[in-house]
Amino acid sequence: MDARLPAYVRAFQIHFFYSAPFPTMTAPHHASTAYPQVLAQGTVHIVDDDELMRKALTSLLESIDLQVRAFGSVEDFQRAPKVIGPACLVLDVRLRGQSGLAFQKSAMQKGQPHMPIVFMSGHADIAMSVKAMKAGAVDFLAKPFRDQDMIDAVIAALERDMQQLETEQSLRGLRRSWDTLTAREREVLRHVVAGMMNKQIAAAMGIAEITAKIYRGHAMRKMNARTVVEAVQILRALGEARAA
């Protein structure tokens, strides 16, 4: 066995005697500076019905200190307890039972939030990879791939999930702040982001200008908005998740 080959390929040399040749390897990817953070917090879920593949990938990803959970089917993965923190899914396209692509499509149709996916396949074609990428996959790797290609794809997927989790956390904080506003404060803030001055707001609401100014101050402080621009950004963000 050639020790110069990647660990992933060496692990598969025996398997090659029983399966068709795999497509050519993909080009390398490049991880970003968030690498150490996702290594400390990230969990990788591997779903492949090939036990040798699961063991090889588990060994590879655990070698860079990632938490790894391996499953033989999509159904087993769906039954497993959910993890806290950034996570991604390394998913084979063709599986016994529900296929990887079918799982991705089903999750999208149901509107279910799902962790970023890195697809892999020993029998991939361009149409299949394009379909997966259009549906939101982070990467599509043809077997055999280099160890570093898989590592970089996984890191990119974990980074994406980390960013999504941070965004969701920020939105939850904004919603909590929004819920502390009175009906009048919300109305004033809507007028503020529409570009109205205190005098205009007072006239529109039928209140004194000083009262409008007080409501405005309370609303801006509760939403932690130091400027009108920040208030606009906050209400736009809330508008994406729920009507302001």
Residue frames as qw, qx, qy, qz and C-alpha x, y, z in Angstrom:
[[0.000, 0.889, 0.457, 0.000, 0.00, 0.00, 0.00],
 [0.426, 0.467, -0.013, 0.775, 1.44, 3.37, -1.01],
 [0.372, -0.558, -0.480, 0.565, 1.90, 5.50, 2.16],
 [0.140, -0.092, 0.140, 0.976, 2.00, 8.65, 0.05],
 [0.209, -0.468, -0.649, -0.562, -1.69, 8.33, -0.79],
 [0.367, -0.416, 0.194, -0.809, -4.25, 10.22, 1.33],
 [0.238, -0.082, 0.870, -0.423, -5.60, 8.27, 4.30],
 [0.668, 0.322, 0.257, -0.620, -9.07, 8.28, 2.71],
 [0.676, 0.482, -0.452, -0.326, -7.77, 6.63, -0.47],
 [0.160, 0.347, -0.908, 0.173, -5.65, 4.09, 1.42],
 [0.442, 0.032, 0.703, -0.557, -8.70, 3.08, 3.43],
 [0.734, 0.423, 0.144, -0.512, -10.57, 2.42, 0.20],
 [0.193, 0.513, -0.765, -0.338, -7.96, 0.36, -1.63],
 [0.224, 0.047, 0.969, -0.092, -9.56, -2.91, -0.56],
 [0.461, 0.543, 0.486, -0.507, -12.97, -1.58, -1.51],
 [0.307, 0.599, -0.411, -0.616, -11.76, -0.82, -5.02],
 [0.040, -0.158, 0.958, 0.234, -11.61, -4.56, -5.79],
 [0.150, 0.413, 0.888, -0.139, -15.37, -4.80, -5.35],
 [0.232, 0.800, 0.363, -0.417, -16.63, -1.59, -6.91],
 [0.592, 0.676, 0.244, 0.364, -16.45, 0.34, -10.16],
 [0.490, 0.062, -0.085, 0.866, -13.75, 3.01, -10.59],
 [0.084, -0.791, -0.404, 0.451, -14.61, 6.36, -9.04],
 [0.394, 0.870, 0.147, 0.259, -14.64, 9.65, -10.98],
 [0.530, 0.361, -0.246, 0.727, -11.71, 12.02, -10.90],
 [0.386, -0.482, -0.489, 0.616, -11.02, 14.13, -7.82],
 [0.068, 0.942, 0.302, 0.133, -12.29, 17.64, -7.36],
 [0.375, 0.583, -0.230, 0.683, -10.16, 20.76, -7.15],
 [0.417, -0.232, -0.610, 0.632, -9.06, 21.87, -3.66],
 [0.208, -0.867, -0.352, -0.286, -11.07, 24.31, -1.57],
 [0.340, 0.326, -0.383, 0.795, -9.85, 26.95, 0.85],
 [0.434, -0.664, -0.582, 0.178, -11.00, 27.38, 4.45],
 [0.032, 0.836, 0.004, 0.547, -11.21, 30.80, 6.06],
 [0.153, 0.441, -0.582, 0.666, -9.81, 32.28, 9.26],
 [0.678, -0.363, 0.172, -0.615, -12.81, 30.98, 11.27],
 [0.697, 0.199, -0.689, -0.020, -11.23, 27.51, 11.04],
 [0.214, 0.145, -0.799, 0.543, -10.22, 27.19, 14.74],
 [0.429, -0.047, 0.357, -0.828, -13.64, 28.30, 16.02],
 [0.820, 0.090, -0.223, -0.520, -15.64, 25.77, 14.02],
 [0.578, 0.214, -0.773, 0.152, -13.20, 23.02, 14.96],
 [0.001, 0.125, -0.716, 0.687, -13.87, 23.72, 18.62],
 [0.469, 0.155, 0.413, -0.765, -17.66, 23.84, 18.26],
 [0.585, 0.290, -0.405, -0.640, -18.63, 21.95, 15.12],
 [0.632, -0.025, 0.757, -0.163, -20.33, 18.59, 14.70],
 [0.343, 0.341, -0.640, -0.597, -20.25, 16.67, 11.43],
 [0.768, 0.109, 0.523, -0.352, -22.97, 14.16, 10.61],
 [0.099, 0.343, -0.808, -0.468, -21.92, 11.52, 8.08],
 [0.769, 0.220, 0.420, -0.429, -24.65, 9.60, 6.27],
 [0.420, 0.483, -0.683, -0.353, -23.46, 6.79, 4.02],
 [0.941, -0.109, 0.082, -0.309, -24.59, 3.18, 3.72],
 [0.780, 0.372, -0.426, 0.269, -20.97, 2.07, 3.16],
 [0.726, -0.673, -0.073, 0.123, -19.49, 1.21, 6.55],
 [0.739, -0.023, 0.077, 0.669, -15.92, 1.51, 5.27],
 [0.191, 0.620, 0.173, 0.741, -16.65, 5.02, 4.03],
 [0.473, -0.819, -0.160, -0.282, -18.18, 6.01, 7.36],
 [0.806, -0.479, -0.008, 0.349, -15.16, 4.77, 9.28],
 [0.619, 0.211, 0.135, 0.745, -12.68, 6.43, 6.92],
 [0.013, 0.705, 0.167, 0.689, -14.41, 9.81, 7.06],
 [0.631, -0.756, -0.150, -0.087, -14.91, 9.59, 10.81],
 [0.795, -0.274, 0.020, 0.540, -11.19, 8.96, 11.27],
 [0.428, 0.414, 0.171, 0.785, -10.28, 11.82, 8.93],
 [0.171, -0.754, -0.170, -0.611, -12.54, 14.42, 10.56],
 [0.728, -0.673, -0.119, 0.052, -11.78, 13.35, 14.12],
 [0.760, 0.010, -0.028, 0.649, -8.09, 13.82, 13.28],
 [0.175, 0.411, 0.008, 0.894, -8.74, 17.59, 13.17],
 [0.058, -0.138, -0.661, 0.735, -10.71, 17.47, 16.44],
 [0.473, -0.129, -0.247, -0.836, -14.22, 17.68, 14.99],
 [0.520, 0.031, 0.725, -0.451, -17.11, 15.91, 16.67],
 [0.351, 0.174, -0.717, -0.577, -18.42, 13.24, 14.30],
 [0.631, 0.107, 0.627, -0.445, -21.64, 11.22, 14.23],
 [0.165, 0.239, -0.793, -0.536, -22.00, 8.54, 11.56],
 [0.670, 0.217, 0.475, -0.527, -25.22, 6.95, 10.27],
 [0.352, -0.011, 0.858, 0.374, -26.02, 4.25, 7.75],
 [0.117, 0.563, 0.709, 0.407, -29.19, 5.90, 6.45],
 [0.098, -0.413, -0.062, -0.903, -31.10, 9.17, 6.35],
 [0.659, -0.534, -0.394, -0.354, -33.75, 7.58, 8.56],
 [0.738, -0.309, -0.389, 0.456, -31.17, 6.79, 11.27],
 [0.301, 0.160, -0.100, 0.935, -29.88, 10.36, 11.08],
 [0.319, -0.487, -0.238, -0.778, -33.39, 11.81, 11.44],
 [0.743, -0.511, -0.418, -0.104, -34.05, 9.70, 14.53],
 [0.630, -0.025, -0.389, 0.672, -30.87, 10.85, 16.29],
 [0.267, -0.818, -0.327, 0.391, -31.00, 13.59, 18.96],
 [0.366, 0.865, 0.047, 0.340, -30.22, 17.07, 17.68],
 [0.659, -0.132, -0.215, 0.709, -26.95, 18.75, 18.58],
 [0.107, -0.955, -0.160, 0.224, -26.35, 22.24, 19.89],
 [0.301, -0.652, 0.396, 0.572, -23.98, 24.46, 17.95],
 [0.442, 0.598, -0.417, -0.523, -22.81, 24.59, 14.34],
 [0.667, -0.033, 0.744, 0.023, -23.26, 21.36, 12.41],
 [0.443, 0.482, -0.452, -0.606, -23.19, 20.06, 8.87],
 [0.877, 0.107, 0.426, -0.197, -24.14, 16.95, 6.96],
 [0.057, 0.474, -0.768, -0.427, -21.80, 14.91, 4.76],
 [0.731, 0.249, 0.460, -0.438, -24.27, 12.97, 2.66],
 [0.280, -0.085, 0.829, 0.476, -23.91, 10.36, -0.04],
 [0.415, 0.177, -0.277, -0.848, -26.14, 11.01, -3.03],
 [0.724, -0.012, -0.567, -0.392, -27.20, 7.40, -3.52],
 [0.218, -0.273, 0.790, -0.503, -28.35, 5.56, -0.42],
 [0.249, -0.290, -0.914, -0.132, -30.54, 2.57, 0.31],
 [0.094, -0.674, -0.614, 0.401, -33.93, 3.86, 1.38],
 [0.172, 0.960, 0.188, -0.115, -34.23, 7.62, 1.00],
 [0.706, 0.336, 0.033, 0.623, -31.46, 9.02, -1.19],
 [0.379, -0.336, -0.169, 0.845, -29.42, 12.08, -0.31],
 [0.027, -0.121, -0.344, -0.931, -31.00, 14.21, -3.03],
 [0.396, -0.528, -0.661, -0.358, -34.49, 13.04, -2.06],
 [0.481, -0.549, -0.489, 0.478, -33.81, 14.02, 1.55],
 [0.222, -0.183, 0.035, 0.957, -32.61, 17.48, 0.49],
 [0.191, -0.283, -0.523, -0.781, -35.69, 17.98, -1.72],
 [0.462, -0.562, -0.683, -0.067, -38.09, 16.79, 0.97],
 [0.407, -0.459, -0.370, 0.698, -36.61, 19.12, 3.58],
 [0.064, -0.053, 0.198, 0.977, -36.94, 22.09, 1.23],
 [0.306, -0.381, -0.638, -0.595, -40.54, 21.26, 0.28],
 [0.508, -0.598, -0.608, 0.121, -41.54, 20.99, 3.94],
 [0.028, -0.871, 0.067, -0.485, -39.82, 24.28, 4.71],
 [0.827, -0.520, -0.095, 0.191, -37.67, 22.58, 7.30],
 [0.004, 0.899, -0.438, 0.018, -34.49, 24.34, 8.37],
 [0.987, -0.012, 0.010, 0.160, -31.66, 21.99, 7.61],
 [0.495, -0.680, 0.337, 0.423, -27.95, 22.05, 8.24],
 [0.356, 0.726, -0.445, -0.385, -25.59, 22.74, 5.32],
 [0.946, 0.069, 0.316, -0.019, -24.89, 19.69, 3.18],
 [0.037, 0.620, -0.694, -0.364, -21.70, 18.43, 1.55],
 [0.928, 0.233, 0.105, -0.270, -22.68, 15.83, -1.02],
 [0.157, -0.521, 0.797, 0.261, -20.40, 13.03, -2.17],
 [0.880, 0.304, 0.182, -0.316, -20.84, 10.41, -4.85],
 [0.487, -0.316, 0.722, 0.377, -18.94, 7.68, -6.60],
 [0.364, 0.365, 0.753, 0.408, -21.22, 7.87, -9.63],
 [0.088, 0.724, 0.265, -0.631, -21.94, 11.56, -9.98],
 [0.457, 0.463, 0.469, 0.597, -22.69, 13.47, -13.16],
 [0.146, 0.124, -0.007, 0.981, -22.79, 17.17, -13.92],
 [0.401, -0.474, -0.417, -0.664, -26.58, 17.38, -13.89],
 [0.683, -0.496, -0.525, 0.109, -26.74, 15.77, -10.47],
 [0.502, -0.216, -0.274, 0.791, -24.13, 18.08, -8.98],
 [0.030, -0.263, -0.177, -0.948, -25.78, 21.17, -10.47],
 [0.531, -0.536, -0.511, -0.413, -29.14, 20.10, -9.04],
 [0.666, -0.453, -0.458, 0.376, -27.65, 19.65, -5.57],
 [0.368, -0.073, -0.113, 0.920, -25.80, 22.97, -5.65],
 [0.187, -0.394, -0.321, -0.841, -28.88, 24.88, -6.85],
 [0.628, -0.568, -0.486, -0.218, -30.79, 23.40, -3.94],
 [0.352, -0.870, 0.178, -0.295, -28.26, 24.88, -1.53],
 [0.937, -0.175, -0.070, 0.293, -25.52, 22.29, -1.09],
 [0.294, -0.863, 0.282, 0.297, -22.18, 23.69, 0.06],
 [0.068, 0.580, -0.734, -0.346, -20.16, 21.36, -2.15],
 [0.947, 0.193, 0.084, -0.241, -20.37, 18.23, -4.25],
 [0.171, -0.647, 0.730, 0.141, -17.34, 15.93, -4.10],
 [0.879, 0.278, -0.309, -0.233, -16.72, 13.05, -6.48],
 [0.765, -0.463, 0.446, 0.043, -15.04, 9.97, -5.03],
 [0.673, -0.421, -0.340, 0.505, -12.17, 9.58, -4.60],
 [0.052, 0.939, 0.001, 0.339, -11.43, 13.04, -3.22],
 [0.446, 0.363, -0.523, 0.629, -8.40, 14.34, -1.40],
 [0.435, -0.469, -0.627, 0.445, -8.52, 14.50, 2.39],
 [0.162, -0.259, -0.137, 0.942, -8.03, 18.26, 2.27],
 [0.228, -0.229, -0.507, -0.799, -10.89, 18.72, -0.20],
 [0.499, -0.524, -0.680, -0.123, -13.28, 17.08, 2.24],
 [0.427, -0.418, -0.430, 0.677, -11.88, 18.98, 5.23],
 [0.062, -0.076, 0.101, 0.990, -12.21, 22.32, 3.45],
 [0.347, -0.351, -0.592, -0.637, -15.75, 21.56, 2.31],
 [0.524, -0.525, -0.652, 0.156, -16.76, 20.57, 5.84],
 [0.322, -0.323, -0.266, 0.849, -15.19, 23.70, 7.33],
 [0.106, -0.112, -0.317, -0.936, -17.05, 25.86, 4.78],
 [0.462, -0.453, -0.666, -0.371, -20.31, 24.12, 5.70],
 [0.503, -0.495, -0.553, 0.443, -19.74, 24.60, 9.43],
 [0.183, -0.142, -0.042, 0.972, -18.90, 28.27, 8.87],
 [0.266, -0.300, -0.487, -0.776, -22.17, 28.72, 6.98],
 [0.543, -0.534, -0.642, -0.087, -24.15, 27.12, 9.78],
 [0.444, -0.355, -0.388, 0.725, -22.32, 29.17, 12.42],
 [0.010, 0.035, 0.145, 0.989, -23.19, 32.38, 10.58],
 [0.423, -0.404, -0.585, -0.562, -26.82, 31.28, 10.31],
 [0.561, -0.493, -0.614, 0.256, -26.98, 30.48, 14.02],
 [0.300, -0.234, -0.210, 0.901, -25.49, 33.88, 14.89],
 [0.174, -0.197, -0.348, -0.900, -28.04, 35.60, 12.65],
 [0.527, -0.474, -0.648, -0.279, -30.91, 33.69, 14.25],
 [0.504, -0.415, -0.511, 0.559, -29.62, 34.56, 17.72],
 [0.118, -0.073, -0.007, 0.990, -29.46, 38.25, 16.82],
 [0.342, -0.311, -0.495, -0.736, -33.00, 38.15, 15.43],
 [0.544, -0.494, -0.674, 0.072, -34.29, 36.50, 18.59],
 [0.359, -0.324, -0.335, 0.809, -32.75, 39.34, 20.60],
 [0.084, -0.064, -0.232, -0.967, -34.38, 41.93, 18.34],
 [0.451, -0.420, -0.655, -0.437, -37.77, 40.21, 18.66],
 [0.495, -0.479, -0.601, 0.406, -37.49, 40.23, 22.45],
 [0.183, -0.220, -0.114, 0.951, -36.68, 43.95, 22.37],
 [0.228, -0.210, -0.474, -0.824, -39.55, 44.62, 19.95],
 [0.478, -0.477, -0.727, -0.127, -41.94, 42.82, 22.28],
 [0.365, -0.414, -0.476, 0.684, -41.08, 45.27, 25.08],
 [0.000, -0.055, -0.171, -0.984, -42.34, 48.25, 23.05],
 [0.345, 0.463, 0.583, -0.572, -45.82, 49.61, 23.65],
 [0.497, 0.607, 0.588, 0.197, -48.23, 49.98, 20.74],
 [0.106, 0.984, 0.053, -0.132, -47.57, 53.72, 20.69],
 [0.361, -0.679, 0.518, 0.374, -43.80, 53.26, 20.71],
 [0.574, 0.120, 0.723, 0.364, -44.03, 50.85, 17.79],
 [0.375, 0.818, 0.426, 0.088, -46.18, 53.27, 15.84],
 [0.079, -0.950, 0.183, 0.240, -43.76, 56.13, 16.47],
 [0.486, -0.440, 0.640, 0.400, -40.79, 53.99, 15.47],
 [0.570, 0.432, 0.639, 0.284, -42.47, 53.04, 12.21],
 [0.220, 0.960, 0.174, 0.004, -42.96, 56.73, 11.47],
 [0.338, -0.794, 0.388, 0.323, -39.32, 57.41, 12.38],
 [0.539, -0.152, 0.706, 0.433, -37.99, 54.85, 9.92],
 [0.453, 0.684, 0.538, 0.197, -40.35, 56.29, 7.30],
 [0.434, 0.257, 0.087, 0.859, -38.40, 59.53, 7.62],
 [0.219, -0.824, -0.361, -0.378, -40.92, 61.61, 9.57],
 [0.173, 0.376, -0.432, 0.801, -39.88, 64.32, 12.03],
 [0.091, -0.246, -0.787, 0.558, -41.30, 64.59, 15.55],
 [0.310, 0.292, 0.140, -0.894, -43.75, 67.31, 14.53],
 [0.526, 0.147, -0.584, -0.601, -45.02, 65.21, 11.62],
 [0.344, -0.093, -0.926, 0.125, -45.34, 62.15, 13.83],
 [0.075, 0.258, 0.599, -0.754, -47.31, 64.13, 16.40],
 [0.454, 0.260, -0.119, -0.844, -49.71, 65.40, 13.75],
 [0.511, 0.100, -0.766, -0.376, -50.17, 61.94, 12.25],
 [0.382, -0.183, -0.873, 0.241, -50.89, 60.38, 15.64],
 [0.355, -0.728, -0.316, -0.494, -52.87, 63.27, 17.11],
 [0.706, -0.545, -0.277, 0.357, -50.52, 63.74, 20.07],
 [0.126, -0.969, 0.146, 0.156, -48.31, 66.54, 21.35],
 [0.601, 0.667, -0.407, 0.167, -44.87, 66.91, 19.79],
 [0.173, -0.615, 0.675, -0.370, -43.19, 66.45, 23.18],
 [0.828, -0.100, 0.459, -0.305, -45.12, 63.21, 23.64],
 [0.868, 0.489, -0.091, -0.009, -43.97, 61.98, 20.24],
 [0.277, 0.728, -0.558, 0.285, -40.40, 62.85, 21.21],
 [0.502, -0.444, 0.642, -0.372, -40.71, 60.87, 24.45],
 [0.929, 0.156, 0.273, -0.192, -42.14, 57.82, 22.65],
 [0.686, 0.660, -0.289, 0.099, -39.35, 58.07, 20.10],
 [0.011, -0.685, 0.651, -0.326, -36.67, 58.17, 22.79],
 [0.715, -0.240, 0.569, -0.328, -38.14, 55.18, 24.60],
 [0.919, 0.354, 0.123, -0.121, -38.44, 53.13, 21.41],
 [0.524, 0.717, -0.426, 0.174, -34.93, 53.93, 20.21],
 [0.221, -0.599, 0.684, -0.353, -33.45, 53.07, 23.60],
 [0.820, -0.086, 0.481, -0.297, -35.34, 49.79, 23.94],
 [0.892, 0.447, 0.072, 0.020, -34.24, 48.72, 20.46],
 [0.640, -0.481, 0.293, 0.523, -30.66, 49.85, 21.16],
 [0.545, 0.610, 0.338, 0.465, -30.77, 52.02, 18.03],
 [0.390, -0.486, -0.078, 0.778, -28.42, 54.99, 18.27],
 [0.073, 0.302, -0.320, -0.895, -29.40, 56.49, 14.93],
 [0.700, 0.377, 0.132, -0.592, -32.31, 56.48, 12.52],
 [0.518, 0.473, -0.664, -0.258, -30.19, 54.42, 10.13],
 [0.032, 0.173, -0.950, 0.257, -29.78, 51.73, 12.79],
 [0.508, 0.224, 0.549, -0.625, -33.52, 51.82, 13.48],
 [0.672, 0.464, -0.257, -0.517, -34.22, 51.30, 9.78],
 [0.370, 0.378, -0.847, -0.048, -31.83, 48.34, 9.68],
 [0.197, -0.046, 0.864, -0.461, -33.42, 46.79, 12.75],
 [0.622, 0.333, 0.355, -0.614, -36.98, 47.03, 11.46],
 [0.614, 0.481, -0.492, -0.386, -35.91, 45.67, 8.09],
 [0.171, 0.272, -0.937, 0.135, -34.31, 42.69, 9.82],
 [0.364, 0.145, 0.741, -0.545, -37.46, 42.09, 11.82],
 [0.630, 0.433, -0.021, -0.645, -39.53, 42.48, 8.69],
 [0.447, 0.379, -0.772, -0.246, -37.71, 39.51, 7.15],
 [0.161, 0.013, -0.954, 0.253, -38.70, 37.31, 10.04],
 [0.059, -0.612, -0.759, 0.215, -41.96, 38.81, 11.16],
 [0.096, 0.758, 0.324, 0.558, -44.03, 41.86, 10.30],
 [0.276, 0.032, -0.404, 0.872, -42.90, 44.88, 12.26]]
